[in-house]
Amino acid sequence: MIDLRAVQADGAVRDLRGIDTCATPRVVLGPPLPHVLLLENRGRQVVTLAYVSPAGQRDWGMDRLEGRPLLPGASLSLPLPPGECLFDIRAVTGRGAPVDHRGVDLCIQPRLVLR
């Protein structure tokens, strides 16, 4: 783990603390980039709802599939807002069973395979 301090030309300071350089070997300074989650359904059930929220939030937000079921064998790219890397993801099958994946780091692994 390292701490990093960046000083911009205008004197603004940005401190980044506790960076695990083994897990995150590259640090990009600048405006945050939007995330894209590739959601792959390799299970036997249709995924009818998918929720993605920043890790630790109580509210799951809106359904990211917007009424488009994710069939077995299909995949879908879901654009997400820029910001933190850690997200909680909930997929709900046609049977109504939720499957939660918490603390998924989309900066390291922007793909989630549902089984």
Secondary structure in CASP SS format (residue, H / E / C, confidence):
PFRMAT SS
TARGET T0000
AUTHOR 0000-0000-0000
METHOD secondary structure of the structure
MODEL  1
M C 1.00
I E 1.00
D E 1.00
L E 1.00
R E 1.00
A E 1.00
V E 1.00
Q C 1.00
A C 1.00
D C 1.00
G C 1.00
A C 1.00
V E 1.00
R E 1.00
D E 1.00
L E 1.00
R E 1.00
G E 1.00
I E 1.00
D C 1.00
T C 1.00
C C 1.00
A C 1.00
T C 1.00
P C 1.00
R C 1.00
V C 1.00
V C 1.00
L C 1.00
G C 1.00
P C 1.00
P C 1.00
L C 1.00
P C 1.00
H E 1.00
V E 1.00
L E 1.00
L E 1.00
L E 1.00
E E 1.00
N E 1.00
R C 1.00
G C 1.00
R C 1.00
Q C 1.00
V C 1.00
V E 1.00
T E 1.00
L E 1.00
A E 1.00
Y E 1.00
V E 1.00
S E 1.00
P E 1.00
A C 1.00
G C 1.00
Q C 1.00
R C 1.00
D C 1.00
W C 1.00
G C 1.00
M C 1.00
D C 1.00
R C 1.00
L C 1.00
E C 1.00
G C 1.00
R C 1.00
P C 1.00
L E 1.00
L C 1.00
P C 1.00
G C 1.00
A C 1.00
S E 1.00
L E 1.00
S E 1.00
L E 1.00
P E 1.00
L E 1.00
P C 1.00
P C 1.00
G C 1.00
E C 1.00
C C 1.00
L E 1.00
F E 1.00
D E 1.00
I E 1.00
R E 1.00
A E 1.00
V E 1.00
T E 1.00
G C 1.00
R C 1.00
G C 1.00
A C 1.00
P E 1.00
V E 1.00
D E 1.00
H E 1.00
R E 1.00
G E 1.00
V E 1.00
D E 1.00
L C 1.00
C C 1.00
I C 1.00
Q C 1.00
P C 1.00
R E 1.00
L E 1.00
V E 1.00
L E 1.00
R C 1.00
END
